[in-house]
Amino acid sequence: MKNIVLFGPPGAGKGTQSSRIIEKYGLIHISTGDILRAERKEGTRLGKRANGFIDKGELVPDEVVIEMVANKINENLDARGFIFDGFPRTVAQGKALDEILNKSDNPIKKMISMEVDEDELTKRLLLRGETSGRIDDQDEATIRNRFKVYNAETLPLKDFYQEQGKFAGVNGMNDIEKVFEDICELLDF
C-alpha cells in the first residue's frame, strides 16, 4: 500500500497534482478541503461545527478533521493506498494519522511538500476565488490569515516527517508537468 501526504500552503497546487497522482497510481484521494466542503453543504453535524472556523480562515479543530478522515479511510479499506491532500495540518493530526494507518500496518510512505512563495500563492488563490466561487479565496486578508495559520500550525509537519525520513520537497513554482514529473520521481519506489 502506497500512502502519501501531499503537503503545501493553500494554492500550492495540491488538488491539481492529486488528480494526476490518483490517475497514475490508483490511490484514493482524501482531501480534507473536499470533505469539509461536502460536510458543510450537506449540513452534517461535523460540517456545522467546521463552518465558523473556515469562514474566518482558521483551522478546523483536530478532532473534527480526524473523525472525518478516519471515516473515509474505513470506507476504503481495500484501497491500493491513499493520497492525503490538506491533511494532516498539525503535528497532532500527523500523529493521529500515523495511529490510524499503523493499525493496518500501512504507514505514510512519503510526505511531498510543494514549495511556492506567498505572493504567487496569493495571486493563485484570488484567481481561483474568481473562477470557483470559493468564498475563502476571494478576500486577500482572509488568504493572508490562512498563510499565518499555515506557517504557525502546519509548517511544523515538515520536521515531523523529516524526523521519520519521509519528507521530500518539490518546486511548486514550476509548470504543472514539471511538478508532476518531480513528484513521480519521488513516488516510484
Backbone as CSV, one residue per row, in Angstrom:
resi,resn,N_x,N_y,N_z,CA_x,CA_y,CA_z,C_x,C_y,C_z
1,MET,0.845,-1.173,0.000,0.000,0.000,0.000,0.888,1.233,0.000
2,LYS,0.515,2.198,-0.847,1.289,3.428,-1.005,0.478,4.588,-0.428
3,ASN,0.818,5.002,0.775,0.145,6.129,1.419,1.073,7.326,1.418
4,ILE,0.593,8.432,0.842,1.425,9.627,0.769,0.652,10.849,1.244
5,VAL,1.403,11.822,1.738,0.850,13.115,2.118,1.363,14.119,1.095
6,LEU,0.434,14.817,0.441,0.796,15.920,-0.448,0.606,17.193,0.367
7,PHE,1.683,17.926,0.533,1.753,18.999,1.515,2.086,20.316,0.836
8,GLY,1.590,21.388,1.385,1.924,22.718,0.897,0.866,23.709,1.326
9,PRO,1.187,24.980,1.211,0.242,26.009,1.621,-0.965,26.072,0.689
10,PRO,-2.009,26.778,1.113,-3.169,26.942,0.239,-2.739,27.535,-1.103
11,GLY,-3.219,26.944,-2.188,-2.909,27.444,-3.527,-1.650,26.890,-4.152
12,ALA,-0.976,25.961,-3.476,0.280,25.418,-3.993,0.083,24.476,-5.180
13,GLY,-1.141,23.996,-5.383,-1.406,23.082,-6.493,-1.628,21.654,-6.061
14,LYS,-1.904,21.456,-4.793,-2.103,20.098,-4.284,-3.257,19.394,-4.996
15,GLY,-4.362,20.088,-5.199,-5.517,19.473,-5.865,-5.207,19.075,-7.294
16,THR,-4.518,19.938,-8.012,-4.132,19.654,-9.401,-3.236,18.429,-9.473
17,GLN,-2.229,18.384,-8.623,-1.290,17.269,-8.655,-1.926,15.992,-8.113
18,SER,-2.813,16.126,-7.136,-3.501,14.946,-6.604,-4.239,14.198,-7.705
19,SER,-4.935,14.927,-8.559,-5.685,14.299,-9.656,-4.770,13.463,-10.534
20,ARG,-3.618,13.990,-10.840,-2.661,13.276,-11.701,-2.084,12.048,-10.989
21,ILE,-1.777,12.205,-9.709,-1.221,11.099,-8.932,-2.247,9.973,-8.811
22,ILE,-3.491,10.345,-8.548,-4.565,9.353,-8.423,-4.690,8.552,-9.708
23,GLU,-4.678,9.255,-10.830,-4.816,8.576,-12.123,-3.656,7.616,-12.374
24,LYS,-2.450,8.036,-12.090,-1.278,7.202,-12.367,-1.132,6.032,-11.392
25,TYR,-1.383,6.268,-10.115,-1.090,5.257,-9.099,-2.323,4.552,-8.530
26,GLY,-3.524,5.006,-8.899,-4.745,4.357,-8.440,-5.016,4.513,-6.950
27,LEU,-4.621,5.644,-6.384,-4.817,5.887,-4.956,-6.177,6.528,-4.704
28,ILE,-6.655,6.396,-3.487,-7.876,7.069,-3.050,-7.486,8.453,-2.545
29,HIS,-8.166,9.456,-3.041,-7.889,10.845,-2.678,-8.644,11.217,-1.409
30,ILE,-7.910,11.648,-0.414,-8.534,12.153,0.799,-8.117,13.609,0.940
31,SER,-9.032,14.493,0.553,-8.823,15.925,0.652,-9.722,16.453,1.747
32,THR,-9.116,16.949,2.800,-9.949,17.469,3.883,-10.753,18.665,3.409
33,GLY,-10.205,19.437,2.471,-10.965,20.555,1.928,-12.242,20.070,1.259
34,ASP,-12.119,19.032,0.417,-13.295,18.470,-0.252,-14.271,17.862,0.752
35,ILE,-13.723,17.129,1.721,-14.576,16.503,2.736,-15.304,17.577,3.536
36,LEU,-14.568,18.615,3.937,-15.179,19.688,4.723,-16.263,20.414,3.927
37,ARG,-15.986,20.723,2.649,-17.000,21.402,1.826,-18.237,20.534,1.669
38,ALA,-18.050,19.227,1.465,-19.197,18.319,1.329,-19.987,18.251,2.632
39,GLU,-19.295,18.165,3.750,-19.972,18.096,5.051,-20.750,19.390,5.312
40,ARG,-20.159,20.537,4.934,-20.842,21.822,5.124,-22.071,21.901,4.236
41,LYS,-21.921,21.497,2.983,-23.029,21.564,2.025,-24.191,20.672,2.467
42,GLU,-23.854,19.503,2.982,-24.878,18.556,3.433,-25.452,18.931,4.802
43,GLY,-24.816,19.892,5.471,-25.307,20.330,6.767,-25.165,19.291,7.862
44,THR,-24.139,18.446,7.750,-23.932,17.408,8.755,-23.477,18.018,10.073
45,ARG,-23.491,17.216,11.101,-23.027,17.648,12.420,-21.592,18.162,12.340
46,LEU,-20.722,17.413,11.651,-19.326,17.831,11.541,-19.187,19.077,10.673
47,GLY,-19.995,19.185,9.619,-19.967,20.352,8.750,-20.366,21.624,9.474
48,LYS,-21.382,21.531,10.306,-21.831,22.694,11.075,-20.759,23.144,12.063
49,ARG,-20.088,22.187,12.667,-19.010,22.545,13.606,-17.870,23.258,12.893
50,ALA,-17.604,22.844,11.641,-16.493,23.407,10.886,-16.765,24.818,10.368
51,ASN,-18.023,25.154,10.125,-18.392,26.424,9.481,-17.733,27.659,10.075
52,GLY,-17.846,27.844,11.349,-17.338,29.055,11.979,-15.847,29.240,11.813
53,PHE,-15.117,28.153,11.833,-13.659,28.238,11.700,-13.245,28.553,10.265
54,ILE,-13.839,27.861,9.304,-13.481,28.036,7.895,-13.772,29.458,7.438
55,ASP,-14.902,29.996,7.832,-15.293,31.342,7.398,-14.309,32.413,7.857
56,LYS,-13.558,32.161,8.928,-12.569,33.114,9.431,-11.160,32.783,8.930
57,GLY,-11.021,31.748,8.117,-9.707,31.356,7.629,-8.898,30.592,8.656
58,GLU,-9.556,30.057,9.676,-8.872,29.308,10.731,-8.969,27.814,10.469
59,LEU,-8.096,27.072,11.127,-8.126,25.626,11.003,-9.304,25.045,11.788
60,VAL,-9.912,24.029,11.216,-10.975,23.292,11.893,-10.299,22.458,12.987
61,PRO,-10.906,22.341,14.164,-10.278,21.577,15.254,-9.908,20.151,14.838
62,ASP,-8.792,19.703,15.384,-8.257,18.387,15.039,-9.276,17.265,15.168
63,GLU,-10.009,17.237,16.272,-10.896,16.097,16.497,-11.964,15.978,15.409
64,VAL,-12.406,17.112,14.853,-13.412,17.090,13.789,-12.812,16.526,12.509
65,VAL,-11.647,17.039,12.149,-10.993,16.607,10.913,-10.563,15.148,11.009
66,ILE,-10.014,14.759,12.132,-9.559,13.375,12.309,-10.729,12.403,12.184
67,GLU,-11.859,12.756,12.747,-13.033,11.897,12.633,-13.476,11.754,11.178
68,MET,-13.462,12.853,10.433,-13.839,12.809,9.015,-12.888,11.916,8.218
69,VAL,-11.592,12.078,8.453,-10.580,11.298,7.723,-10.661,9.823,8.094
70,ALA,-10.794,9.519,9.366,-10.896,8.118,9.798,-12.103,7.454,9.147
71,ASN,-13.221,8.175,9.054,-14.414,7.630,8.387,-14.118,7.295,6.935
72,LYS,-13.415,8.190,6.245,-13.096,7.986,4.823,-12.149,6.787,4.641
73,ILE,-11.153,6.657,5.505,-10.223,5.520,5.428,-10.996,4.221,5.641
74,ASN,-11.839,4.193,6.641,-12.601,2.977,6.963,-13.587,2.589,5.872
75,GLU,-14.018,3.556,5.056,-14.901,3.261,3.924,-14.134,2.635,2.756
76,ASN,-12.795,2.699,2.782,-11.966,2.270,1.646,-10.811,1.369,2.079
77,LEU,-11.088,0.396,2.917,-10.020,-0.445,3.459,-9.332,-1.325,2.418
78,ASP,-9.955,-1.525,1.261,-9.352,-2.352,0.213,-8.577,-1.523,-0.813
79,ALA,-8.315,-0.264,-0.535,-7.624,0.640,-1.463,-6.169,0.237,-1.669
80,ARG,-5.616,0.661,-2.816,-4.191,0.447,-3.106,-3.326,1.402,-2.295
81,GLY,-3.976,2.421,-1.766,-3.283,3.421,-0.975,-4.076,4.711,-0.982
82,PHE,-3.601,5.661,-0.207,-4.281,6.943,-0.076,-3.316,8.077,-0.360
83,ILE,-3.847,9.127,-0.945,-3.107,10.380,-1.045,-3.853,11.375,-0.174
84,PHE,-3.165,11.883,0.826,-3.745,12.835,1.763,-3.381,14.241,1.302
85,ASP,-4.408,15.020,1.004,-4.264,16.358,0.450,-4.916,17.335,1.421
86,GLY,-4.090,18.134,2.095,-4.621,19.058,3.081,-4.763,18.437,4.461
87,PHE,-4.250,17.253,4.618,-4.263,16.555,5.902,-3.037,15.657,5.951
88,PRO,-2.354,15.608,7.046,-2.569,16.338,8.287,-2.157,17.805,8.154
89,ARG,-2.722,18.646,9.023,-2.395,20.072,9.047,-1.709,20.486,10.326
90,THR,-1.642,19.594,11.281,-0.940,19.871,12.533,-0.162,18.612,12.911
91,VAL,0.821,18.783,13.773,1.584,17.621,14.236,0.651,16.645,14.950
92,ALA,-0.300,17.164,15.713,-1.259,16.279,16.398,-2.034,15.440,15.377
93,GLN,-2.439,16.045,14.263,-3.128,15.297,13.207,-2.190,14.276,12.571
94,GLY,-0.923,14.632,12.401,0.054,13.694,11.850,0.208,12.474,12.735
95,LYS,0.273,12.704,14.026,0.371,11.593,14.972,-0.893,10.742,14.940
96,ALA,-2.064,11.398,14.871,-3.327,10.656,14.806,-3.407,9.833,13.517
97,LEU,-2.960,10.402,12.401,-2.959,9.667,11.139,-2.031,8.461,11.221
98,ASP,-0.860,8.645,11.809,0.055,7.508,11.998,-0.621,6.401,12.797
99,GLU,-1.325,6.764,13.863,-2.013,5.760,14.683,-3.069,5.011,13.880
100,ILE,-3.855,5.752,13.089,-4.906,5.135,12.269,-4.307,4.162,11.264
101,LEU,-3.266,4.597,10.552,-2.668,3.774,9.492,-1.815,2.634,10.046
102,ASN,-1.193,2.853,11.180,-0.360,1.805,11.766,-1.184,0.618,12.266
103,LYS,-2.469,0.835,12.539,-3.339,-0.267,12.944,-3.426,-1.327,11.859
104,SER,-3.321,-0.887,10.600,-3.365,-1.842,9.485,-1.967,-2.061,8.901
105,ASP,-0.923,-1.613,9.622,0.470,-1.776,9.202,0.726,-1.178,7.823
106,ASN,0.115,-0.018,7.556,0.288,0.683,6.284,0.577,2.159,6.529
107,PRO,1.774,2.474,7.021,2.080,3.859,7.376,2.247,4.763,6.151
108,ILE,2.380,6.046,6.414,2.725,7.004,5.368,4.102,6.617,4.834
109,LYS,4.211,6.556,3.513,5.496,6.219,2.893,6.316,7.473,2.570
110,LYS,5.604,8.553,2.176,6.303,9.766,1.763,5.416,10.981,1.998
111,MET,6.044,12.078,2.420,5.376,13.375,2.505,6.066,14.281,1.502
112,ILE,5.302,14.722,0.502,5.850,15.567,-0.555,5.335,16.990,-0.350
113,SER,6.260,17.916,-0.183,5.923,19.309,0.057,6.079,20.117,-1.217
114,MET,5.010,20.807,-1.601,5.041,21.684,-2.773,5.411,23.082,-2.289
115,GLU,6.581,23.547,-2.706,7.128,24.815,-2.235,6.791,25.932,-3.239
116,VAL,6.032,26.943,-2.769,5.622,28.081,-3.598,5.672,29.329,-2.725
117,ASP,6.170,30.470,-3.285,6.248,31.679,-2.458,4.870,32.322,-2.266
118,GLU,4.764,33.090,-1.190,3.467,33.603,-0.731,2.802,34.562,-1.725
119,ASP,3.582,35.397,-2.411,2.973,36.319,-3.377,2.327,35.559,-4.526
120,GLU,2.996,34.520,-5.009,2.428,33.693,-6.077,1.178,32.964,-5.579
121,LEU,1.231,32.476,-4.361,0.068,31.799,-3.789,-1.134,32.732,-3.709
122,THR,-0.885,33.969,-3.294,-1.976,34.943,-3.181,-2.623,35.176,-4.540
123,LYS,-1.800,35.347,-5.579,-2.337,35.533,-6.942,-3.180,34.330,-7.359
124,ARG,-2.656,33.139,-7.112,-3.373,31.920,-7.495,-4.717,31.816,-6.776
125,LEU,-4.714,32.096,-5.484,-5.944,31.956,-4.704,-6.997,32.989,-5.100
126,LEU,-6.580,34.233,-5.341,-7.538,35.248,-5.766,-8.148,34.882,-7.117
127,LEU,-7.327,34.353,-8.016,-7.833,33.905,-9.317,-8.803,32.735,-9.137
128,ARG,-8.428,31.793,-8.288,-9.308,30.654,-8.010,-10.625,31.131,-7.398
129,GLY,-10.553,32.136,-6.553,-11.760,32.693,-5.951,-12.702,33.285,-6.984
130,GLU,-12.130,33.898,-8.017,-12.947,34.463,-9.097,-13.616,33.377,-9.927
131,THR,-12.894,32.308,-10.189,-13.408,31.274,-11.103,-14.206,30.183,-10.410
132,SER,-13.907,29.920,-9.121,-14.567,28.807,-8.437,-15.730,29.249,-7.559
133,GLY,-15.730,30.515,-7.190,-16.758,30.991,-6.273,-16.462,30.682,-4.815
134,ARG,-15.294,30.103,-4.534,-14.943,29.786,-3.147,-14.751,31.072,-2.356
135,ILE,-15.555,31.252,-1.341,-15.543,32.479,-0.536,-14.197,32.674,0.151
136,ASP,-13.588,31.575,0.625,-12.327,31.691,1.359,-11.163,32.101,0.472
137,ASP,-11.361,32.138,-0.868,-10.317,32.550,-1.806,-10.587,33.924,-2.422
138,GLN,-11.576,34.642,-1.928,-11.945,35.912,-2.559,-11.486,37.147,-1.798
139,ASP,-10.979,36.978,-0.602,-10.579,38.104,0.224,-9.106,37.959,0.592
140,GLU,-8.300,38.958,0.204,-6.862,38.858,0.442,-6.525,38.805,1.930
141,ALA,-7.262,39.512,2.767,-6.988,39.470,4.207,-7.215,38.065,4.766
142,THR,-8.270,37.403,4.313,-8.534,36.025,4.747,-7.434,35.103,4.247
143,ILE,-7.014,35.304,3.008,-5.938,34.489,2.434,-4.649,34.670,3.247
144,ARG,-4.297,35.915,3.541,-3.072,36.188,4.311,-3.166,35.573,5.712
145,ASN,-4.349,35.590,6.304,-4.522,34.956,7.611,-4.319,33.451,7.496
146,ARG,-4.785,32.848,6.406,-4.578,31.408,6.193,-3.089,31.088,6.139
147,PHE,-2.287,31.963,5.523,-0.841,31.737,5.469,-0.224,31.819,6.866
148,LYS,-0.679,32.776,7.681,-0.159,32.892,9.051,-0.469,31.628,9.842
149,VAL,-1.693,31.161,9.712,-2.104,29.937,10.412,-1.286,28.755,9.901
150,TYR,-1.126,28.664,8.579,-0.334,27.586,7.972,1.094,27.597,8.528
151,ASN,1.726,28.770,8.520,3.113,28.860,8.991,3.254,28.506,10.464
152,ALA,2.283,28.890,11.260,2.359,28.628,12.701,1.997,27.196,13.063
153,GLU,0.973,26.644,12.410,0.428,25.364,12.855,0.731,24.186,11.933
154,THR,0.896,24.447,10.642,1.062,23.350,9.693,2.518,23.116,9.308
155,LEU,3.258,24.171,9.132,4.657,24.052,8.712,5.491,23.126,9.601
156,PRO,5.223,23.047,10.927,5.994,22.114,11.768,5.890,20.643,11.328
157,LEU,4.913,20.313,10.493,4.816,18.937,9.988,6.028,18.540,9.155
158,LYS,6.683,19.515,8.536,7.897,19.199,7.771,8.895,18.494,8.678
159,ASP,9.122,19.070,9.860,10.067,18.465,10.809,9.586,17.091,11.263
160,PHE,8.282,16.976,11.502,7.696,15.706,11.949,8.006,14.588,10.951
161,TYR,7.802,14.847,9.666,8.056,13.820,8.651,9.538,13.714,8.308
162,GLN,10.273,14.821,8.436,11.713,14.762,8.189,12.388,13.851,9.212
163,GLU,11.943,13.930,10.463,12.499,13.078,11.514,12.231,11.605,11.245
164,GLN,11.167,11.305,10.501,10.836,9.926,10.134,11.510,9.508,8.824
165,GLY,12.234,10.444,8.186,12.879,10.153,6.909,11.899,10.057,5.752
166,LYS,10.750,10.717,5.855,9.701,10.610,4.836,9.473,11.906,4.064
167,PHE,10.181,12.984,4.400,9.954,14.290,3.788,10.723,14.449,2.477
168,ALA,10.054,15.061,1.488,10.709,15.459,0.244,10.011,16.712,-0.275
169,GLY,10.775,17.658,-0.793,10.202,18.886,-1.332,10.318,18.935,-2.842
170,VAL,9.345,19.600,-3.479,9.396,19.867,-4.921,9.110,21.347,-5.137
171,ASN,9.657,21.889,-6.212,9.462,23.288,-6.549,8.093,23.459,-7.198
172,GLY,7.133,23.950,-6.430,5.775,24.153,-6.927,5.619,25.366,-7.814
173,MET,6.707,26.120,-8.035,6.680,27.275,-8.936,6.855,26.832,-10.388
174,ASN,7.327,25.613,-10.585,7.490,25.092,-11.943,6.128,24.875,-12.591
175,ASP,6.136,24.621,-13.906,4.860,24.360,-14.566,4.304,23.017,-14.103
176,ILE,3.027,22.813,-14.338,2.300,21.645,-13.835,2.970,20.338,-14.235
177,GLU,3.418,20.231,-15.482,4.055,18.992,-15.962,5.347,18.699,-15.215
178,LYS,6.175,19.727,-15.026,7.465,19.540,-14.351,7.247,19.144,-12.883
179,VAL,6.282,19.780,-12.232,5.987,19.428,-10.840,5.564,17.964,-10.765
180,PHE,4.704,17.539,-11.697,4.249,16.149,-11.699,5.406,15.180,-11.939
181,GLU,6.292,15.495,-12.856,7.474,14.648,-13.103,8.310,14.512,-11.831
182,ASP,8.518,15.639,-11.150,9.321,15.621,-9.917,8.645,14.762,-8.835
183,ILE,7.331,14.865,-8.747,6.588,14.059,-7.772,6.701,12.580,-8.118
184,CYS,6.537,12.238,-9.390,6.615,10.831,-9.801,7.983,10.228,-9.496
185,GLU,9.032,11.015,-9.659,10.373,10.515,-9.315,10.436,10.115,-7.846
186,LEU,9.760,10.865,-7.001,9.757,10.573,-5.576,8.863,9.379,-5.230
187,LEU,7.826,9.152,-6.042,6.864,8.097,-5.738,7.199,6.749,-6.357
188,ASP,8.070,6.722,-7.301,8.406,5.448,-7.951,9.411,4.695,-7.087
189,PHE,8.903,4.206,-5.961,9.730,3.433,-5.005,9.138,2.072,-4.790
